[in-house]
Amino acid sequence: MNHTGQGRAVVDVEDDASVIGRSAREPERFAVIFDRHAPHIHRYLARRLGREAADDLVAETFLAAFRKRQQYDLQRPDARPWLYGIATNLIGQHWRDELREYRLRQVLVAERDEVSHADRVAADVTARAVRPLLTSALADLAQGDRDVLLLIAWEELTYEEVAAALEIPLGTVRSRLNRARRKVREALGHADPTTTFEESLSNG
């Protein structure tokens, strides 16, 4: 903290890029990134996977970010899109791990009339975060389309930030979002999915 000649305190606030750059030499500085963004990332993970899984994966997200910090593009002052991208990749891995575990159990114990794991997980995850009306609509989306829609609707990222988070072209973001909106709108009786999300998730 610096002080002006008039005795007023002026707080020096580094942007995320500066903090990450310094953390290459001072690893402890990366804690600032965790303090700034962990609540947002935890909320996103909890909406996608539930609070219990989020508690584990938020730590994994920042551990992975710490390990990759020297690859961070220092031209980007806000690290949130980068962190959302890491978290989204971990969500996909989490679902794949659960699916493999389930298939192994199927080999060991044959269970008739078992609801498919993918459908059950998708319904369970989305039902925790949105009203029942949206559950089937989200579950029916392709994973890439769902990731784009939720990052924009829940986390309010811009198209450019989603492109950076998921490492996909801006045009792909637009096409995935348009496709997801169309499918959700059809499932909701042509209601605006963005408005529906905001109303449904205000207490999420």
WOHUNOR-V309030 format. One record per residue. RES is the residue in one letter. SS is DSSP state (H for helix, E for strand, C for the rest). PSI is psi as a letter, one per 30 degrees, with the letter a starting at -180 (* if undefined). NEAR is the number of other ideal C-beta (glycine too) atoms within 12 Angstrom. Layout:
RES;SS;PSI;NEAR / RES;SS;PSI;NEAR
//
This chain:
M;C;k;9 / N;E;l;11 / H;E;k;11 / T;C;l;10 / G;C;f;7 / Q;C;g;7 / G;C;g;8 / R;C;k;10 / A;E;k;10 / V;E;k;12 / V;C;k;10 / D;C;j;11 / V;C;j;13 / E;C;k;20 / D;C;l;21 / D;H;e;32 / A;H;e;23 / S;H;e;23 / V;H;e;33 / I;H;e;38 / G;H;e;25 / R;H;e;23 / S;H;f;29 / A;C;e;20 / R;C;f;13 / E;C;i;16 / P;H;e;17 / E;H;f;15 / R;H;f;22 / F;H;f;32 / A;H;f;20 / V;H;e;27 / I;H;e;37 / F;H;e;28 / D;H;e;16 / R;H;e;24 / H;H;f;31 / A;H;e;29 / P;H;e;18 / H;H;e;30 / I;H;e;42 / H;H;e;30 / R;H;e;26 / Y;H;e;41 / L;H;e;39 / A;H;e;28 / R;H;e;35 / R;H;e;43 / L;H;f;37 / G;C;l;24 / R;H;e;20 / E;H;e;16 / A;H;e;30 / A;H;e;30 / D;H;e;18 / D;H;e;22 / L;H;f;34 / V;H;e;33 / A;H;e;21 / E;H;e;27 / T;H;e;41 / F;H;f;35 / L;H;e;21 / A;H;e;25 / A;H;e;37 / F;H;e;28 / R;H;e;16 / K;C;g;23 / R;H;f;33 / Q;H;f;17 / Q;H;f;17 / Y;C;k;33 / D;C;j;20 / L;C;f;22 / Q;C;f;15 / R;C;j;24 / P;C;f;20 / D;C;k;28 / A;C;f;42 / R;H;e;34 / P;H;e;37 / W;H;e;38 / L;H;e;45 / Y;H;e;41 / G;H;e;36 / I;H;e;38 / A;H;e;46 / T;H;e;40 / N;H;e;28 / L;H;e;32 / I;H;e;38 / G;H;e;23 / Q;H;e;21 / H;H;e;27 / W;H;e;30 / R;H;e;18 / D;H;e;21 / E;H;e;24 / L;H;e;22 / R;H;e;16 / E;H;e;16 / Y;H;e;23 / R;H;e;18 / L;H;e;13 / R;H;e;15 / Q;H;e;16 / V;H;e;11 / L;H;e;10 / V;C;j;11 / A;C;k;9 / E;C;k;14 / R;C;l;7 / D;C;g;6 / E;C;k;15 / V;C;k;15 / S;C;k;16 / H;H;e;24 / A;H;e;22 / D;H;e;21 / R;H;e;19 / V;H;e;31 / A;H;e;32 / A;H;e;23 / D;H;e;24 / V;H;e;34 / T;H;e;35 / A;H;f;25 / R;H;f;27 / A;H;f;33 / V;C;l;37 / R;C;l;22 / P;H;f;17 / L;H;e;20 / L;H;f;41 / T;H;e;26 / S;H;e;21 / A;H;e;33 / L;H;e;42 / A;H;f;29 / D;C;f;24 / L;C;l;30 / A;C;l;18 / Q;H;e;28 / G;H;e;24 / D;H;e;33 / R;H;e;38 / D;H;e;38 / V;H;e;40 / L;H;e;42 / L;H;e;43 / L;H;e;41 / I;H;e;34 / A;H;e;36 / W;C;e;36 / E;C;f;34 / E;C;h;21 / L;C;l;31 / T;C;l;21 / Y;H;e;26 / E;H;e;20 / E;H;e;28 / V;H;e;38 / A;H;e;29 / A;H;e;29 / A;H;e;34 / L;H;f;36 / E;C;h;22 / I;C;l;26 / P;C;l;16 / L;H;e;19 / G;H;e;15 / T;H;e;20 / V;H;e;31 / R;H;e;22 / S;H;e;20 / R;H;e;31 / L;H;e;35 / N;H;e;20 / R;H;e;23 / A;H;e;35 / R;H;e;30 / R;H;e;21 / K;H;e;25 / V;H;e;38 / R;H;e;23 / E;H;e;17 / A;H;f;24 / L;C;g;27 / G;C;h;12 / H;C;g;14 / A;C;l;21 / D;C;j;17 / P;H;e;37 / T;H;e;23 / T;H;e;18 / T;H;e;26 / F;H;e;34 / E;H;e;19 / E;H;e;19 / S;H;e;30 / L;C;g;27 / S;C;f;14 / N;C;g;10 / G;C;*;25
//
